Amino acid sequence: MAQKSKDIREYTVNELEKKIRDTSEELLGSRLKKKTGQLEKSHLLRELRREIARMKTILAQKKQAQQA
């Protein structure tokens, strides 16, 4: 599930923004499942948060490189 940074860097800016939205929605769904007691793999919450942070960091770097 979790992607490595070098794999994420291959995405375009638009693809990254879409992946961030999709992963955020998945995180929201997982949080709701946790609250209702339906989430079996609670470690996924941490992985999703970290993956979103990783993608946002790379997205910011790409946008900064485009401006330069």
mmCIF file as gemmi writes it, N, C-alpha and C atoms, coordinates in Angstrom:
data_model
loop_
_atom_site.group_PDB
_atom_site.id
_atom_site.type_symbol
_atom_site.label_atom_id
_atom_site.label_alt_id
_atom_site.label_comp_id
_atom_site.label_asym_id
_atom_site.label_entity_id
_atom_site.label_seq_id
_atom_site.pdbx_PDB_ins_code
_atom_site.Cartn_x
_atom_site.Cartn_y
_atom_site.Cartn_z
_atom_site.occupancy
_atom_site.B_iso_or_equiv
_atom_site.pdbx_formal_charge
_atom_site.auth_seq_id
_atom_site.auth_asym_id
_atom_site.pdbx_PDB_model_num
ATOM 1 N N . MET Axp A 1 ? 0.82 -1.182 0 1 0 ? 1 A 1
ATOM 2 C CA . MET Axp A 1 ? 0 0 0 1 0 ? 1 A 1
ATOM 3 C C . MET Axp A 1 ? 0.871 1.255 0 1 0 ? 1 A 1
ATOM 4 N N . ALA Axp A 2 ? 1.723 1.405 0.982 1 0 ? 2 A 1
ATOM 5 C CA . ALA Axp A 2 ? 2.565 2.586 1.064 1 0 ? 2 A 1
ATOM 6 C C . ALA Axp A 2 ? 3.56 2.59 -0.089 1 0 ? 2 A 1
ATOM 7 N N . GLN Axp A 3 ? 3.712 3.761 -0.689 1 0 ? 3 A 1
ATOM 8 C CA . GLN Axp A 3 ? 4.603 3.889 -1.822 1 0 ? 3 A 1
ATOM 9 C C . GLN Axp A 3 ? 5.891 4.556 -1.378 1 0 ? 3 A 1
ATOM 10 N N . LYS Axp A 4 ? 6.945 4.219 -2.072 1 0 ? 4 A 1
ATOM 11 C CA . LYS Axp A 4 ? 8.228 4.832 -1.772 1 0 ? 4 A 1
ATOM 12 C C . LYS Axp A 4 ? 8.295 6.205 -2.434 1 0 ? 4 A 1
ATOM 13 N N . SER Axp A 5 ? 9.156 7.051 -1.905 1 0 ? 5 A 1
ATOM 14 C CA . SER Axp A 5 ? 9.274 8.412 -2.412 1 0 ? 5 A 1
ATOM 15 C C . SER Axp A 5 ? 9.661 8.443 -3.883 1 0 ? 5 A 1
ATOM 16 N N . LYS Axp A 6 ? 10.546 7.539 -4.296 1 0 ? 6 A 1
ATOM 17 C CA . LYS Axp A 6 ? 10.979 7.575 -5.7 1 0 ? 6 A 1
ATOM 18 C C . LYS Axp A 6 ? 9.829 7.219 -6.632 1 0 ? 6 A 1
ATOM 19 N N . ASP Axp A 7 ? 8.896 6.374 -6.167 1 0 ? 7 A 1
ATOM 20 C CA . ASP Axp A 7 ? 7.723 6.057 -6.981 1 0 ? 7 A 1
ATOM 21 C C . ASP Axp A 7 ? 6.781 7.248 -7.059 1 0 ? 7 A 1
ATOM 22 N N . ILE Axp A 8 ? 6.616 7.954 -5.964 1 0 ? 8 A 1
ATOM 23 C CA . ILE Axp A 8 ? 5.723 9.109 -5.917 1 0 ? 8 A 1
ATOM 24 C C . ILE Axp A 8 ? 6.264 10.235 -6.785 1 0 ? 8 A 1
ATOM 25 N N . ARG Axp A 9 ? 7.569 10.395 -6.849 1 0 ? 9 A 1
ATOM 26 C CA . ARG Axp A 9 ? 8.179 11.467 -7.637 1 0 ? 9 A 1
ATOM 27 C C . ARG Axp A 9 ? 7.906 11.325 -9.134 1 0 ? 9 A 1
ATOM 28 N N . GLU Axp A 10 ? 7.548 10.144 -9.589 1 0 ? 10 A 1
ATOM 29 C CA . GLU Axp A 10 ? 7.275 9.923 -11.006 1 0 ? 10 A 1
ATOM 30 C C . GLU Axp A 10 ? 5.926 10.502 -11.436 1 0 ? 10 A 1
ATOM 31 N N . TYR Axp A 11 ? 5.035 10.792 -10.484 1 0 ? 11 A 1
ATOM 32 C CA . TYR Axp A 11 ? 3.724 11.329 -10.804 1 0 ? 11 A 1
ATOM 33 C C . TYR Axp A 11 ? 3.824 12.793 -11.218 1 0 ? 11 A 1
ATOM 34 N N . THR Axp A 12 ? 2.881 13.228 -12.045 1 0 ? 12 A 1
ATOM 35 C CA . THR Axp A 12 ? 2.789 14.641 -12.386 1 0 ? 12 A 1
ATOM 36 C C . THR Axp A 12 ? 2.087 15.373 -11.247 1 0 ? 12 A 1
ATOM 37 N N . VAL Axp A 13 ? 2.06 16.703 -11.327 1 0 ? 13 A 1
ATOM 38 C CA . VAL Axp A 13 ? 1.429 17.51 -10.279 1 0 ? 13 A 1
ATOM 39 C C . VAL Axp A 13 ? -0.059 17.17 -10.176 1 0 ? 13 A 1
ATOM 40 N N . ASN Axp A 14 ? -0.732 17.059 -11.32 1 0 ? 14 A 1
ATOM 41 C CA . ASN Axp A 14 ? -2.167 16.737 -11.302 1 0 ? 14 A 1
ATOM 42 C C . ASN Axp A 14 ? -2.423 15.354 -10.726 1 0 ? 14 A 1
ATOM 43 N N . GLU Axp A 15 ? -1.605 14.395 -11.085 1 0 ? 15 A 1
ATOM 44 C CA . GLU Axp A 15 ? -1.755 13.048 -10.55 1 0 ? 15 A 1
ATOM 45 C C . GLU Axp A 15 ? -1.537 13.03 -9.04 1 0 ? 15 A 1
ATOM 46 N N . LEU Axp A 16 ? -0.548 13.794 -8.585 1 0 ? 16 A 1
ATOM 47 C CA . LEU Axp A 16 ? -0.28 13.865 -7.142 1 0 ? 16 A 1
ATOM 48 C C . LEU Axp A 16 ? -1.467 14.464 -6.395 1 0 ? 16 A 1
ATOM 49 N N . GLU Axp A 17 ? -2.038 15.532 -6.935 1 0 ? 17 A 1
ATOM 50 C CA . GLU Axp A 17 ? -3.18 16.155 -6.272 1 0 ? 17 A 1
ATOM 51 C C . GLU Axp A 17 ? -4.352 15.182 -6.185 1 0 ? 17 A 1
ATOM 52 N N . LYS Axp A 18 ? -4.572 14.402 -7.241 1 0 ? 18 A 1
ATOM 53 C CA . LYS Axp A 18 ? -5.651 13.416 -7.231 1 0 ? 18 A 1
ATOM 54 C C . LYS Axp A 18 ? -5.357 12.311 -6.223 1 0 ? 18 A 1
ATOM 55 N N . LYS Axp A 19 ? -4.103 11.848 -6.166 1 0 ? 19 A 1
ATOM 56 C CA . LYS Axp A 19 ? -3.73 10.797 -5.215 1 0 ? 19 A 1
ATOM 57 C C . LYS Axp A 19 ? -3.911 11.292 -3.777 1 0 ? 19 A 1
ATOM 58 N N . ILE Axp A 20 ? -3.574 12.546 -3.524 1 0 ? 20 A 1
ATOM 59 C CA . ILE Axp A 20 ? -3.731 13.11 -2.178 1 0 ? 20 A 1
ATOM 60 C C . ILE Axp A 20 ? -5.208 13.126 -1.797 1 0 ? 20 A 1
ATOM 61 N N . ARG Axp A 21 ? -6.074 13.564 -2.735 1 0 ? 21 A 1
ATOM 62 C CA . ARG Axp A 21 ? -7.519 13.573 -2.464 1 0 ? 21 A 1
ATOM 63 C C . ARG Axp A 21 ? -8.034 12.167 -2.183 1 0 ? 21 A 1
ATOM 64 N N . ASP Axp A 22 ? -7.639 11.216 -3.025 1 0 ? 22 A 1
ATOM 65 C CA . ASP Axp A 22 ? -8.104 9.835 -2.857 1 0 ? 22 A 1
ATOM 66 C C . ASP Axp A 22 ? -7.642 9.245 -1.53 1 0 ? 22 A 1
ATOM 67 N N . THR Axp A 23 ? -6.381 9.488 -1.187 1 0 ? 23 A 1
ATOM 68 C CA . THR Axp A 23 ? -5.836 8.943 0.051 1 0 ? 23 A 1
ATOM 69 C C . THR Axp A 23 ? -6.489 9.608 1.265 1 0 ? 23 A 1
ATOM 70 N N . SER Axp A 24 ? -6.788 10.895 1.149 1 0 ? 24 A 1
ATOM 71 C CA . SER Axp A 24 ? -7.47 11.592 2.246 1 0 ? 24 A 1
ATOM 72 C C . SER Axp A 24 ? -8.862 11.027 2.464 1 0 ? 24 A 1
ATOM 73 N N . GLU Axp A 25 ? -9.558 10.725 1.366 1 0 ? 25 A 1
ATOM 74 C CA . GLU Axp A 25 ? -10.882 10.12 1.489 1 0 ? 25 A 1
ATOM 75 C C . GLU Axp A 25 ? -10.78 8.732 2.12 1 0 ? 25 A 1
ATOM 76 N N . GLU Axp A 26 ? -9.756 7.989 1.74 1 0 ? 26 A 1
ATOM 77 C CA . GLU Axp A 26 ? -9.551 6.663 2.323 1 0 ? 26 A 1
ATOM 78 C C . GLU Axp A 26 ? -9.262 6.774 3.819 1 0 ? 26 A 1
ATOM 79 N N . LEU Axp A 27 ? -8.471 7.774 4.201 1 0 ? 27 A 1
ATOM 80 C CA . LEU Axp A 27 ? -8.167 8 5.612 1 0 ? 27 A 1
ATOM 81 C C . LEU Axp A 27 ? -9.438 8.345 6.392 1 0 ? 27 A 1
ATOM 82 N N . LEU Axp A 28 ? -10.279 9.181 5.807 1 0 ? 28 A 1
ATOM 83 C CA . LEU Axp A 28 ? -11.533 9.544 6.46 1 0 ? 28 A 1
ATOM 84 C C . LEU Axp A 28 ? -12.409 8.315 6.671 1 0 ? 28 A 1
ATOM 85 N N . GLY Axp A 29 ? -12.511 7.492 5.636 1 0 ? 29 A 1
ATOM 86 C CA . GLY Axp A 29 ? -13.294 6.263 5.757 1 0 ? 29 A 1
ATOM 87 C C . GLY Axp A 29 ? -12.748 5.336 6.824 1 0 ? 29 A 1
ATOM 88 N N . SER Axp A 30 ? -11.424 5.254 6.895 1 0 ? 30 A 1
ATOM 89 C CA . SER Axp A 30 ? -10.795 4.392 7.897 1 0 ? 30 A 1
ATOM 90 C C . SER Axp A 30 ? -11.027 4.919 9.309 1 0 ? 30 A 1
ATOM 91 N N . ARG Axp A 31 ? -11.001 6.241 9.453 1 0 ? 31 A 1
ATOM 92 C CA . ARG Axp A 31 ? -11.271 6.83 10.765 1 0 ? 31 A 1
ATOM 93 C C . ARG Axp A 31 ? -12.697 6.524 11.216 1 0 ? 31 A 1
ATOM 94 N N . LEU Axp A 32 ? -13.631 6.626 10.271 1 0 ? 32 A 1
ATOM 95 C CA . LEU Axp A 32 ? -15.025 6.322 10.617 1 0 ? 32 A 1
ATOM 96 C C . LEU Axp A 32 ? -15.181 4.86 10.998 1 0 ? 32 A 1
ATOM 97 N N . LYS Axp A 33 ? -14.52 3.976 10.273 1 0 ? 33 A 1
ATOM 98 C CA . LYS Axp A 33 ? -14.578 2.554 10.598 1 0 ? 33 A 1
ATOM 99 C C . LYS Axp A 33 ? -13.991 2.284 11.974 1 0 ? 33 A 1
ATOM 100 N N . LYS Axp A 34 ? -12.915 3.009 12.317 1 0 ? 34 A 1
ATOM 101 C CA . LYS Axp A 34 ? -12.298 2.816 13.631 1 0 ? 34 A 1
ATOM 102 C C . LYS Axp A 34 ? -13.265 3.22 14.744 1 0 ? 34 A 1
ATOM 103 N N . LYS Axp A 35 ? -13.959 4.328 14.527 1 0 ? 35 A 1
ATOM 104 C CA . LYS Axp A 35 ? -14.905 4.809 15.537 1 0 ? 35 A 1
ATOM 105 C C . LYS Axp A 35 ? -16.06 3.835 15.746 1 0 ? 35 A 1
ATOM 106 N N . THR Axp A 36 ? -16.457 3.155 14.682 1 0 ? 36 A 1
ATOM 107 C CA . THR Axp A 36 ? -17.575 2.208 14.796 1 0 ? 36 A 1
ATOM 108 C C . THR Axp A 36 ? -17.094 0.808 15.151 1 0 ? 36 A 1
ATOM 109 N N . GLY Axp A 37 ? -15.793 0.633 15.26 1 0 ? 37 A 1
ATOM 110 C CA . GLY Axp A 37 ? -15.247 -0.658 15.655 1 0 ? 37 A 1
ATOM 111 C C . GLY Axp A 37 ? -15.12 -1.654 14.522 1 0 ? 37 A 1
ATOM 112 N N . GLN Axp A 38 ? -15.183 -1.197 13.286 1 0 ? 38 A 1
ATOM 113 C CA . GLN Axp A 38 ? -15.116 -2.091 12.14 1 0 ? 38 A 1
ATOM 114 C C . GLN Axp A 38 ? -13.723 -2.202 11.536 1 0 ? 38 A 1
ATOM 115 N N . LEU Axp A 39 ? -12.798 -1.356 11.961 1 0 ? 39 A 1
ATOM 116 C CA . LEU Axp A 39 ? -11.457 -1.352 11.38 1 0 ? 39 A 1
ATOM 117 C C . LEU Axp A 39 ? -10.596 -2.397 12.072 1 0 ? 39 A 1
ATOM 118 N N . GLU Axp A 40 ? -10.116 -3.359 11.307 1 0 ? 40 A 1
ATOM 119 C CA . GLU Axp A 40 ? -9.29 -4.426 11.868 1 0 ? 40 A 1
ATOM 120 C C . GLU Axp A 40 ? -7.815 -4.046 11.898 1 0 ? 40 A 1
ATOM 121 N N . LYS Axp A 41 ? -7.372 -3.293 10.909 1 0 ? 41 A 1
ATOM 122 C CA . LYS Axp A 41 ? -5.951 -2.949 10.794 1 0 ? 41 A 1
ATOM 123 C C . LYS Axp A 41 ? -5.762 -1.473 11.147 1 0 ? 41 A 1
ATOM 124 N N . SER Axp A 42 ? -5.67 -1.189 12.434 1 0 ? 42 A 1
ATOM 125 C CA . SER Axp A 42 ? -5.582 0.207 12.868 1 0 ? 42 A 1
ATOM 126 C C . SER Axp A 42 ? -4.255 0.86 12.49 1 0 ? 42 A 1
ATOM 127 N N . HIS Axp A 43 ? -3.246 0.074 12.166 1 0 ? 43 A 1
ATOM 128 C CA . HIS Axp A 43 ? -1.96 0.637 11.756 1 0 ? 43 A 1
ATOM 129 C C . HIS Axp A 43 ? -2.053 1.348 10.406 1 0 ? 43 A 1
ATOM 130 N N . LEU Axp A 44 ? -3.117 1.081 9.661 1 0 ? 44 A 1
ATOM 131 C CA . LEU Axp A 44 ? -3.291 1.723 8.362 1 0 ? 44 A 1
ATOM 132 C C . LEU Axp A 44 ? -3.488 3.226 8.495 1 0 ? 44 A 1
ATOM 133 N N . LEU Axp A 45 ? -4.081 3.675 9.611 1 0 ? 45 A 1
ATOM 134 C CA . LEU Axp A 45 ? -4.283 5.111 9.814 1 0 ? 45 A 1
ATOM 135 C C . LEU Axp A 45 ? -2.944 5.846 9.794 1 0 ? 45 A 1
ATOM 136 N N . ARG Axp A 46 ? -1.985 5.314 10.488 1 0 ? 46 A 1
ATOM 137 C CA . ARG Axp A 46 ? -0.659 5.931 10.55 1 0 ? 46 A 1
ATOM 138 C C . ARG Axp A 46 ? 0.006 5.917 9.183 1 0 ? 46 A 1
ATOM 139 N N . GLU Axp A 47 ? -0.107 4.791 8.48 1 0 ? 47 A 1
ATOM 140 C CA . GLU Axp A 47 ? 0.494 4.691 7.152 1 0 ? 47 A 1
ATOM 141 C C . GLU Axp A 47 ? -0.135 5.679 6.179 1 0 ? 47 A 1
ATOM 142 N N . LEU Axp A 48 ? -1.445 5.824 6.229 1 0 ? 48 A 1
ATOM 143 C CA . LEU Axp A 48 ? -2.124 6.761 5.334 1 0 ? 48 A 1
ATOM 144 C C . LEU Axp A 48 ? -1.72 8.201 5.62 1 0 ? 48 A 1
ATOM 145 N N . ARG Axp A 49 ? -1.647 8.557 6.902 1 0 ? 49 A 1
ATOM 146 C CA . ARG Axp A 49 ? -1.228 9.919 7.259 1 0 ? 49 A 1
ATOM 147 C C . ARG Axp A 49 ? 0.175 10.207 6.746 1 0 ? 49 A 1
ATOM 148 N N . ARG Axp A 50 ? 1.057 9.248 6.909 1 0 ? 50 A 1
ATOM 149 C CA . ARG Axp A 50 ? 2.435 9.442 6.462 1 0 ? 50 A 1
ATOM 150 C C . ARG Axp A 50 ? 2.533 9.508 4.941 1 0 ? 50 A 1
ATOM 151 N N . GLU Axp A 51 ? 1.727 8.7 4.269 1 0 ? 51 A 1
ATOM 152 C CA . GLU Axp A 51 ? 1.75 8.716 2.81 1 0 ? 51 A 1
ATOM 153 C C . GLU Axp A 51 ? 1.239 10.056 2.278 1 0 ? 51 A 1
ATOM 154 N N . ILE Axp A 52 ? 0.2 10.596 2.915 1 0 ? 52 A 1
ATOM 155 C CA . ILE Axp A 52 ? -0.316 11.907 2.522 1 0 ? 52 A 1
ATOM 156 C C . ILE Axp A 52 ? 0.75 12.971 2.735 1 0 ? 52 A 1
ATOM 157 N N . ALA Axp A 53 ? 1.422 12.928 3.865 1 0 ? 53 A 1
ATOM 158 C CA . ALA Axp A 53 ? 2.477 13.906 4.155 1 0 ? 53 A 1
ATOM 159 C C . ALA Axp A 53 ? 3.606 13.795 3.137 1 0 ? 53 A 1
ATOM 160 N N . ARG Axp A 54 ? 3.971 12.577 2.787 1 0 ? 54 A 1
ATOM 161 C CA . ARG Axp A 54 ? 5.032 12.349 1.802 1 0 ? 54 A 1
ATOM 162 C C . ARG Axp A 54 ? 4.637 12.934 0.446 1 0 ? 54 A 1
ATOM 163 N N . MET Axp A 55 ? 3.386 12.701 0.049 1 0 ? 55 A 1
ATOM 164 C CA . MET Axp A 55 ? 2.921 13.21 -1.241 1 0 ? 55 A 1
ATOM 165 C C . MET Axp A 55 ? 2.835 14.733 -1.238 1 0 ? 55 A 1
ATOM 166 N N . LYS Axp A 56 ? 2.381 15.318 -0.127 1 0 ? 56 A 1
ATOM 167 C CA . LYS Axp A 56 ? 2.299 16.778 -0.045 1 0 ? 56 A 1
ATOM 168 C C . LYS Axp A 56 ? 3.68 17.417 -0.102 1 0 ? 56 A 1
ATOM 169 N N . THR Axp A 57 ? 4.663 16.791 0.515 1 0 ? 57 A 1
ATOM 170 C CA . THR Axp A 57 ? 6.025 17.307 0.491 1 0 ? 57 A 1
ATOM 171 C C . THR Axp A 57 ? 6.576 17.303 -0.929 1 0 ? 57 A 1
ATOM 172 N N . ILE Axp A 58 ? 6.394 16.19 -1.628 1 0 ? 58 A 1
ATOM 173 C CA . ILE Axp A 58 ? 6.891 16.081 -2.995 1 0 ? 58 A 1
ATOM 174 C C . ILE Axp A 58 ? 6.143 17.035 -3.915 1 0 ? 58 A 1
ATOM 175 N N . LEU Axp A 59 ? 4.834 17.204 -3.687 1 0 ? 59 A 1
ATOM 176 C CA . LEU Axp A 59 ? 4.045 18.143 -4.479 1 0 ? 59 A 1
ATOM 177 C C . LEU Axp A 59 ? 4.566 19.569 -4.299 1 0 ? 59 A 1
ATOM 178 N N . ALA Axp A 60 ? 4.862 19.946 -3.072 1 0 ? 60 A 1
ATOM 179 C CA . ALA Axp A 60 ? 5.398 21.287 -2.808 1 0 ? 60 A 1
ATOM 180 C C . ALA Axp A 60 ? 6.746 21.475 -3.495 1 0 ? 60 A 1
ATOM 181 N N . GLN Axp A 61 ? 7.579 20.453 -3.473 1 0 ? 61 A 1
ATOM 182 C CA . GLN Axp A 61 ? 8.879 20.53 -4.142 1 0 ? 61 A 1
ATOM 183 C C . GLN Axp A 61 ? 8.71 20.693 -5.645 1 0 ? 61 A 1
ATOM 184 N N . LYS Axp A 62 ? 7.77 19.963 -6.233 1 0 ? 62 A 1
ATOM 185 C CA . LYS Axp A 62 ? 7.536 20.062 -7.673 1 0 ? 62 A 1
ATOM 186 C C . LYS Axp A 62 ? 7.01 21.441 -8.047 1 0 ? 62 A 1
ATOM 187 N N . LYS Axp A 63 ? 6.091 21.974 -7.248 1 0 ? 63 A 1
ATOM 188 C CA . LYS Axp A 63 ? 5.556 23.302 -7.536 1 0 ? 63 A 1
ATOM 189 C C . LYS Axp A 63 ? 6.625 24.375 -7.407 1 0 ? 63 A 1
ATOM 190 N N . GLN Axp A 64 ? 7.5 24.22 -6.426 1 0 ? 64 A 1
ATOM 191 C CA . GLN Axp A 64 ? 8.582 25.182 -6.24 1 0 ? 64 A 1
ATOM 192 C C . GLN Axp A 64 ? 9.557 25.105 -7.418 1 0 ? 64 A 1
ATOM 193 N N . ALA Axp A 65 ? 9.813 23.901 -7.908 1 0 ? 65 A 1
ATOM 194 C CA . ALA Axp A 65 ? 10.719 23.741 -9.052 1 0 ? 65 A 1
ATOM 195 C C . ALA Axp A 65 ? 10.119 24.338 -10.308 1 0 ? 65 A 1
ATOM 196 N N . GLN Axp A 66 ? 8.804 24.273 -10.458 1 0 ? 66 A 1
ATOM 197 C CA . GLN Axp A 66 ? 8.148 24.851 -11.638 1 0 ? 66 A 1
ATOM 198 C C . GLN Axp A 66 ? 8.234 26.372 -11.61 1 0 ? 66 A 1
ATOM 199 N N . GLN Axp A 67 ? 8.158 26.964 -10.419 1 0 ? 67 A 1
ATOM 200 C CA . GLN Axp A 67 ? 8.214 28.413 -10.306 1 0 ? 67 A 1
ATOM 201 C C . GLN Axp A 67 ? 9.618 28.938 -10.572 1 0 ? 67 A 1
ATOM 202 N N . ALA Axp A 68 ? 10.601 28.14 -10.266 1 0 ? 68 A 1
ATOM 203 C CA . ALA Axp A 68 ? 11.994 28.591 -10.433 1 0 ? 68 A 1
ATOM 204 C C . ALA Axp A 68 ? 12.421 28.562 -11.879 1 0 ? 68 A 1
